[in-house]
Amino acid sequence: MLLLAACLTLSGASLAASWPAPIQALTARGITIRSTMPAPAGFKGYVGDFHGRALPVYLLPDGKHTMIGNLFDANGQDLTGAAFAANSTPKLTQSTWDELRKADWIAEGSKSAKRIVYVFTDTECPYCHRLWHAIRPQVKAGKVQVRYLLVAVIKPQSMPRAASVLDAKDPIATFTRNESDFRNSPVPLARQIPAATREKINANNNLMDQLGISGTPGVMYKDAQGKVHKIV
């Protein structure tokens, strides 16, 4: 992972040096340019990244100014959406599945379940709670094993609550307690978070960003043909 990250950093740095000056200047605003994308005549299109969020970026025809956002024609047709989606969405492959398998997660359900589902979840997320509740029958029936990757993206208490879950003697039982009484969780917030635990949660946050998942819950699964899918 460290070698891959280093290679991507070097690759990104070399690419950045080739961007036009107005595009390079966006780095001062915290925007990193990932790649190019098709654009209407006269414009140059790019995929930017701002704190893990993908953004469409354009160099205007004068070559001196940039804009962030979607372009529309005189009829109101979106000229950005399709190209942006095609170039900003990470390709989901077997290596994606391998990354998930190697990540830090807690599992609920039978090891022999025919289907494995990975879920990026925040202990404070009401939609994550609804998914947890909805999938319980399949888990209890032994049909699905759910592997929860705890992230901290919703509220300040997300990180300390996730830490309490991960550092508990029985993490999945503690997670279940949190979800069973979601509105008044009996799981206390960790007063001190070990560096290793914080690193695990941050690694899940980063993986979620890399996969283009902008909110929780984020669901990853394989279909009958073995193709990896994502639901956000």
N, C-alpha and C positions, 0 to 999 in steps of 0.2 A: 504494500500500500504506500509506504513512504517513497519507494523508488518511483512508483507510478505518479504520485503527487509531484515529485521533483521533476519528472519528465514533462508533466502537463504544465508546470510553472515555467520551465524553460521554453517550452513550445509556445505558451501564451506570450511570454516576453518577446520572443523573436517575431511573432505575428504582430504584436502591438507596435513594434518599431516600423512596420510597413503601413500602418494606418495613416491617413491624411492627418495633418496637424490639428484641425478642429475636432476630429474624432479622438485623437490622443489626449486632447485637452480635457475630455470628459472624465479622465481618471481623477482629476482634482475634485470632482463632484462625487467621487466614490463609485463611478461606473466603470466596470471592466467589459471590454468588448470580447465576446466569445468567438464570433464568426461573422461572415457576410451572409446576406440573403438577397434574393431577387428584389428589384425595385422598379417603379415606373421609369420611363425614359427621362434621363437627365438627373435622376436621383441615384444615390448609392445607399444600399440598405445594409444594416448590421444588426446583430443580436447582442444586446448589452446585458449586463448582470449587475443588479444593485442589491447587495446584501441577500443574494440567493434568489432574487426575483428577476425573471427574464423580461427585457424591455425591447421594443422595436425602436431602432435608432436610424435616422437618415441624415446623410450629408446632402444639403440642398444643392440645386444646380449651379449656384454661383461658386461652389467649392469652398466657401468661407464660413458657412453657418450650418448648424446642426439642429435637429428637432427630435423629440422623443414622443412617440405616439403613433396612432394609425392615420393613414392617408385615405381620403375618400374622393371619388370623382364627382362630376357635376350632377350625376344622378343619385348620389348618396351611396354608391357601391363601395364597399370596403376593399381597398387595394392592398391591405397589409395582412389581414387575418390568415389567409391560407399559407402564404410564404413564411410568415412568422411561425405558425404552428409547425410547419414542416421542418424548419431549421432550428427551432428552439427546444423541441421535445427530444429528450435523450432516447436513443435507440435501446429497446429492451431486448436483451439477448440472454443466453445461458450464463454469460459472465455476470449479468445483472443478478440473476438468481444465486449465483455463487457468492456474490458480495453480500446479499441478504443472509445467506446461510452462515457466513462467517461473522456477521454482526452480533452485537449483544442483544438478546431477546429473551423473553420468558414465555414458556409454552403452556397452553391449556388444551387438553384433549389427548386422545390416544396416540401413542407413537406409531401405531399401525394404521392410522387413519389414511384413507385413500387420497385425501386432498390436504395439502398444506397451504395455508394462507398467512401472509405476513401483513401486519397492520401497524402503521406508525400511529401511535396514540398518545394523547396528553391526559394526565389524570384529572385535569380541570375542564376537559372538553365535553359538552353535553351531547354532541353528535357522536363522539367516540363511545359514550355511555349507551346511547341508543343502539349503536352497532353491536356492542358487547351483549346487550340484552337480546337483540334480534337473532344473533348467531348461536345463542346458548343451546337450543334444541339440537342443532346439528353437531355441536361439540359433545353434548351429553350422549348422543346416539352413536358416537364413535366415528362419524363420517368425516369430520374435519378436525385438524389440529391447527389452532391459531397461535402464531408466534408474534407476540406483541413487542414492538420496538418502542420503548418509552422515550419520548422527546419532551422538551420544555419550550413551548412556543406560545401558550395561551395567556398565562398570568404569572405574576412574580412567585406564587406558591407552587408553580409547576415543577421547578427544579428541586426544591426541598422535598416535595411530596414524592416525586419520582425516585429521589435518592432513598427515602424511607422504604419504598417498595423494593428497590433493588438490593438494599443492604439488610433486608429482613431475613430471618431464618428460613422462611418459606415465602419467597417473592410472589409466586402466583396466588397463593392463599391471601396474601396481604393485598395484592391487586384486586382480587375478588371482593374483599371487604370494602375496598374503596368504591368499587362499582355497585355493590349491593346497596350501599347507603350513600349514593353519590352526592345528594344535596347536603348531607351532614356527615362527611367522611370521618370515620373513626381513626383513620391513619394520620398520625401526627406529622407535622413538618419537621424535617431534620434540622437540628440546630447547627450542626457542623456537617459539611459534606466532604468526605474524603476525596482527595484529588483524583484518584482512580475512578471513583463513581461519577464524578462530574465529567471526566473525560469520556466515559461510556455514553453518557447522555448527549454530550456535545457531538460525539461521533455519529450518533443516530440523527441528530439535527442536521449535520453536514450531509449525511447520506440521503436524507429526505430532500434536501436542496438539490443535490446532484441528480436525483431522479425526477426533478421538476415537480415535486409535490409541494404545493403552496399552502396547504391547510390540512388539518386533521379531521377525521381519520383518513389516512392514505392506505389503500389496499393494493397488495400485489399478489397475483396468483397465476397459475398455469392452466391453460385449457387442455382439452383431451388430446390435442396434437402436440402439447409441450411448449406452446408459444406463451411467452410471458405477457401479462396484461396488468394495467394499472387503473385503479378507480380512485378518483379524488372527490 
